[in-house]
Amino acid sequence: MEALISLPSSHSFHLSALPSKPPHPLPSLPFHRHHSIKTHHRIFSPTKTTRLNAQLSSSPATTITGLPGAEARTGGEKFNWFAHWYPLAPVCDLDKRAPNAKTVMGLDVVIWWDRHEGRWQVFDDRCPHRLAPLSEGRVDPWGRLQCVYHGWCFDGNGSCKYIPQAPPNGPPVHTFNKACAAVYPSVEQNKIVWFWPSTDPEYKDILMKQKPPYIPELDDPSYTSPMGTRDLPYGYEVLIENLMDPAHVRYAHRGIMRIPKREVPGRANADREGGMPMEITIETLNITGFLAKQELGYGKFVAPCVFYAIPGWSPEDGSVSSLNIQEERKIAKVGPSNWQKSCFVPTKSDAMVVAFRNWLRKYSNNQVDWGTLPTAHLPPTPPKEQLMDRYWSHVVQCGSCRVALKGLRKLEVFLQVISIASIGIVAASKQGLMSTITRTAVVSAAVLCFLASRWLSHFIYKNFYFHDYSHAFR
C-alpha cells in the first residue's frame, strides 16, 4: 500500500490548475539516499475521499542553459542542503511505545514520544556512551529513552538522567555534557514529524525563525489525506527526474495506472500508448529552484523539493527496475557532469528534467550533499525480488498496511479451515445420513473455499510482498 511517497524537502512543488493563479505549496515526507518519498497533492474535493496525485506534464526545451544573469544574482553561491526542514514520518506510522529509527539525508536519527513534554523528540541515533543505536532501546516506565546496551537513560532535552554503572555516592557523571544525547530541533506539523538536520546549539530555536511548509488542507477535517512512506532503491536525483517526466507515464506505467487517451491531430494510431508532444517552458531558474509553464498552469520546483502524494494500495513499481539499473548506474558510469552530453533530449517534454540537471550542476556540484561520506561505487544490482520488494520497503512501516495484511492472513486461514472441515465432514458422515445434494453442496463449498484461499494467497503476495512487471506484455 502506498500513501505519501516523499522526497527530501522543506519546500514544495507547486501545481496550479489555473494559469493565472499561483499554486499552493505542497508537503513532503522523509527520504534518504535510497529512501525517496514523494508527496502528492491535488486540489481536494471536500466531502469525499481524495486521491492525492500529481500529474506532471512533460518537460521543457531540449537544452536549457543558465538564464541570463543567474550567476550574477546568486554570486556563485551553493545550495545548502542542511538549512531546511525535512519530514521524517507521518505520525500515524509512529509507535509511542517504542523508539522509531529513520535515516534522512544520510543522518541516522531516532524518533520517540516524550510523554512529559507531550511531543515527539528527535535524537541522533547513537548513545554517547559506546555509540549503540538508541533506536534499539526502549521508553522506560519513567518515560525516558533508555539505551538497550548499558541502560543509560535520557530525557526529552537529551540530558542523561541515569547511568546504572555509576556509584550513587560517586561523582555525578551523568550530569557531564559528554553524557548528553545529541538532539535535533523537531516539530509536529500537518500530522508529520519534521526535523532540522543539525544538532548545533545555534539552531535550537530555529523554529522561531523558520518553519516547515504548512499545508492547511492536511489539517482540514473536511479533507481525507492518507499518508505513508516507502523506501525506494535509487537516488534522489533519478527519482526527481522521474517525477518531472510526465512523458514516461504512458509507457513505463502502462497496465498499472489508468491513463486517459487523448486524440492528437496527425497522430492517429501512431502507437498504442498514445504519447504526444508536450509544451513546457522554463521561465526562471535560480538557487531556490525554477518555474515551469505548462499547458494547465505552472509547475514550481523549490529545492530540496516535494512533489506529490499518493494514498492507498498502488505502489509505483512500474519503473523501479529500469530507473535503478538503466538510469542511475549508467549515469554513474558516464559521470553526472556529462549527463547532458550523454543524453539526447530534443523535445520539450524533457524541459523540467534538463532544468533540474542544470540546477543541480550550477548550485550543488551535480550531487546531493549527504550527511555521510559516499561510497566510491554503487553496490551490486540486487535481484528484482529485492529491488521491487514491498514488505520491507513499505508494509512494515505503514500501520494501515500491517492491519490489512493481518486481516487478510486471518481470512486466508479461515477459508482453509472451512475447506478442510467441509471435506472432513463429508468423509466422516455415513452413507445415507447426508443426501446427495447436501454432499455435493458441501464438497462444492470446500472446493470454492480452497480456491478462494489460493487466490487470496496470491493477492497477498502480489500486493504486500512482491509483484513482477513485464512491460513487454502490458
N, C-alpha and C positions, 0 to 999 in steps of 0.2 A: 504494500500500500504506500502510495506516495502522496505526501502532503506538501508542505512548503519545502521546496528544494532550494537551498540558498547559496548565495555566493558571498564572499567576504565583502563586507561593506558597511560603511557607516553612512553612506549616502544612498542614492537610489536611482532607479531607472524610471524615467517619466514617459508616459504614453498617453497621448490625448486623442480622443476620437474627434475633437473639433479643432480644425486647423487654426482657428482664431484665438483659442484659449490655451494657456499653458497647462500642462497636466499636473496631477497631484503626485507628490513623491511616494515611492513605494518602499516597503520594508525589506529587511534582509535577514538571512539566517547564517548559522555557523559554517565554517569551512576551514580546511587547511590544504596542504599541497595535494593530497589525494582525497580530499574531502570537500566536495563542492556542494554548494547549496544554491538553489535558485528560488527566488520567491516570485510568485506570480501575483498579478494584481489586475483586476479589471474593474471598470465602474460597476459596482454591485447593484443588484436589483433587490430592494428590501422585500421582506415577507417570504422569500423563498431561498432555498439553499443556492449559493452562488459558486460556480466553478471559477476559482481564481486561475486565470490562464492568460498569459501574454503571448499574443501572436506578433512576431516581429516581421516587418515587411522586408523585402530583400535589401541587399546592400547597395552602397553608393558607387560612385565612379571608379573606374579601373585603377587609377593611381591617384592618391590624394596626397599631394605634397603639403608641407607645412604651410599654414596660412600666412599671408604677409604680416610681418611684424610680430609673429607669435613669440619668437625667441627674444625679441627686444622687450616685449611686455613681461615675460616671465624672468628675464635676466638670467636665463640658463639654469634656473632652479630645478631641483628634482623633487618628485613626489615623495612625501614621507608616509610610508605605509603604516607607521606606528603612531600616527597623530589622528586617529579616527576611532570611533566606537565600532565594535564588532559584535554581532549577535552570536550567542553561544548555543542556546537551545530554547525551544518553546517550553513554557512552564508545564504544560500538560504531559510532557515526556520525562519530567524530573521526579525523582523519588525523595520525599522529605526525610525518609527514614535512613537514608544512606548517602555517602558521597557519590558524586557523579563525575566521571572523568571525561574531558574533552580536549581536543587538540585544535588550535586555531592559529593561523599564521606561523606554524611551526612551534608554537608555545604549548606545553602541556599544562593544563590547569585542572582544578577540581572545583566543582560547584557543590555547595552543601547548604542546608537550611539551618539558619541560626534562629532558634526559637526565642531566644532572649531579646533579639533585635526585631524579630518578626520579618526577616528578609533573607534572600539568597545571598550568600557570600561566595566570592571567587578568589581562591588562593593559587599560588604556584604549587604544582603537584609534586612537591618534594619536601620531606621533613628536614629541618635544619640540622638534625642530629646526624643521620647517616644517609640522607638523600633518598630514603624509601618513599615510594609514591603514597601520598596521603589519600588518594582515591581508593586505595585498597584497604583503608581503615574503616572507622565507624563513627557514628554520632553517639557518644556515650550517654548514660542515664542523666547526666548533669547538663546535657545539651552542648557539650564541647566536641570539637573534631579531634578524634584520637588516632594517632599513628598506630597501625597494627603491628609494627615491627618491635618497638620497645615501649609503647604505651604513652608516649608524650601527648599532652592534651593542650589544645589551643582554643581561645575564644574567638568571637567574630572579628576582633581587631588584629588577630594574628599573634596576640600575646600568649606566651607559654604559661599555662596555669598549673601544670603538674608534671614533674619528672619522677616517675616511680623509683628510679635508681638513686636519686639524690637523698642523702640522710636528712631527716627533718630538723636536726639541730646543727646542720652544716650551713655553708654559705647559700643564699637564695639564688642558685644558678639559673633557676627558671625565669628570673627577672632580667637577665642579661639580654642585651639587644640581639646577640647572635643566636639566642634561643627562640627568637620570634619567627613565625612563618611569614613569607612574603605575600602581601595582599594586593590584589588588583582592584582599582575602582570599578564598581559594578552598579547596575540598576535594573529593576524590572519595569519594562515598558511595553505596551501592546501585547501583554501576556508572553513576552520574550525576555530572557535574561541577557543583558548586554554587558560587555566589559571593555575597559580601556587597557590596551596591551602594554602597560608599563607599571612596575611596582615602585618607581621613583617617588619619593615623598612629595615632590613638587606637583604631582598630578593627583594628590589625594582628594582635592576639591574640584577636580576638572568638571564635574557635573554642573557646578555653579556657572561655569564659563561656556561650556559646550555640551549640548545634549544630543542623544541619538535621534535619528529622523523619526518623527512621530506620524503615525497613520491613524487619523480619527476613526475611520471605518472599522478598524480592527477592535476597537473598544465599544463600538455601537451595537447594542443588543439586537437591533433590527437586521443585522447582517450575520451571516454564518461564515466563519473563517477557519476551516480546519488547518492544522499545522503539523509539521513533522520534519524529519531530516533524513538525508540519505548520503552515505559516503560513496563517492564515485572514483574509480581507479585511474584518473588522469588529472592533469594540472589545470590550474586556474586559467591560464592563457588560452588553452584549447577549448575549454568549456565556454568562456566568454565569446570566443569566435563562433562557436556553435549556436549560442543563443542569439547572436547578432545576425545570423544567417538564415532568414526565413525561406530562402530558395531551396534548402535541402529537405524541408519538411515533407514535401510531396513524394520524395524518393526514399529517403532514409527511414521514414516512419509510415510508409505505405502498409496498410493492413493493421496498423497499430493505433493510429489516430484517425478520426473521421474528418476528412478534408473535403469541403465542397468544391466541385469542379466548375471553373469559370470558362466561358467561351471567349477565346481571343481571336479577333478578326485575322484571317490569313493563317491561322494555326490549327485549323480543324484536323483532328486525327493525326497531329504531328507526333504525339506519343500518348501512351496510355495514361500516364500520371497527370498530364495537364500542366506542365511547367510553363511559366510565362515571364516576360520581361517585367522588371520592377523599377520604379522610378524613385531613387533615393539620392539626395544630395547632402553633403556636409556643409553646414553654414558657418559654424565656428568650431575651433579646436584650440584648447589651451591646457594648462596644467590641471585644471579641475575636470576635464573631460571634453566632450564635444556634443554639438547639437545637430541632429539629422532630420531633414524634412522628408516626410513620406507621403504616400497617397492620401492617407486618412488623418494626417496630423503631423506631430513632431515626436521624435524619439530623442531622449537626452541621456547620454552616458555620463554619470558622475562617479568618478573613482572613489573607492575601490569598486563599487557597483553592486546594485541589487537589480535583479531582472524581473522574475515573475514567480508567482506562487501557484502550485497545483495541489489539489486535495486528492484524497481518495486512493483507489487501488489501481492506478495506471502508471506504473514505473516506466520511465522513458528509456527503455533498454535498446531501442532500435539502432541507435548509432554508437552505443558504448564501445563495441568491439572495434569498429572502424576508426572511431576517434582515438582510442588508445594506441592501436597498432599503427594505423596508416598515417595519422597526423603527428601525434606527439613524438613518436620515435623517429620519423623521417625528418621532422623539423629539427630534432636534436642532432641528427647526422649532418644536416647542411649548416646548422647554426642559426639561432634566431635572427641574427643581424643580416643573414642572407635570405630571409623569408621572401621578400618582395622580388628578389632576383630569381628565386627558385620556383615561385608560384606564378601562374599565368591567370590574371584576374581582369579580363577585358570588359566585363559588363557591370552595370550599376548595381546589380544585385549583390556585389561584393563590397559596396562602398563602406558600410559600417565596419566590416572586418578589416579592410585596409586602414581605415581611420584609427581603429583600435591598435593595430600593429604600429602605426606611426606614433600614436600617443605613447605606447609602451617603450618604443625606441627613444623618443625625444625626452621623456620625463622619468624613465625608470630603467635605462640601460638594457632594454629588451627582457627584463625579468622582474619577478616579484621579490621584494626584499624580505626573505623568510627569516624568522627568528632563530633558526638553526642553520648550521653550515650545510649547504647542499652536497650531496654525494657526487663523485666525479662522473658516474654513469648511471643511467636508469636501470632499475632492476630487470631481470628477465621477464619476458611476457608471460603472465600466468595463463593457465588453461581457461577456456571460455567459461567453464562451470564456476571458476573462482572469479573471473573477470566480471561476470554478469550475475554474481550471487545476490540474492535479495535478502536472505535471512540475516546474515551477519552485518550487511551493509545498511540495512534499514529496519527490519522487523523487530530485532531485539531492542532498538531504540524507540520504537513507536508504541505507545500504550494501547491505542485502538487496534493496531495490527496484532499485538500479543493477545488481546482479548478475543479478537476474531479467530485467530489461529487455534486458541484453546477451545473455543466453542465448536469449531468445525471438526477438530480432532475427536471431541466427545461424540459428535453426531456420527462420525465415521465408525467409531467403536460400537455405538448403539445399533447402527444398521447391521454390522457384522454379527452382533449378538442375536438380533432378531432373526437373521438369516439362518444361523446355526441352530437356534432354538426351534425354529419352524421345521427344519429338516429332522431334528431330534424328535419332535412331537409326532411327525408322520411315521418315522421309523419305529417309534415305541408303541404306537397305537395298534391294537389288534384288528384283524380283518373284521369288518362289519360294524365296528364302533364308529367309524368315520365314513361318510358317504363318499362316493367317487368325486362328486362335485366339490365337497369340502376339502377332500385330499388334494384335488387339483388346484383349488384356490390357495391353500396353504403353501404348496410347493411353488406355485407361481409367485406368491408374496416373498418366499425365501429367495428365489432367483432374482426378483426385482430389487430386493434389499441388498443382495450381494453385488449386483451390477451397479446400484446406486453408490455403494461404498467404494467400489473400484473407481467410478467416475469422480467421486469426491476426493479420493486419494490423489488422483491425477490433478484435480483442480487445486488442491492444497499445495502440491509440489510446484506446480506451474506458477502460482500466484505468490507464494511465500518463500520459495527456495530458489528455483532456477527455471527459466523458460528460454529455450533456444529460439533464435530467429534466423530464418534463411531468406534473405532478401530476394533470392532468385525465384522463389515460389510465392511471392506476395504481390 
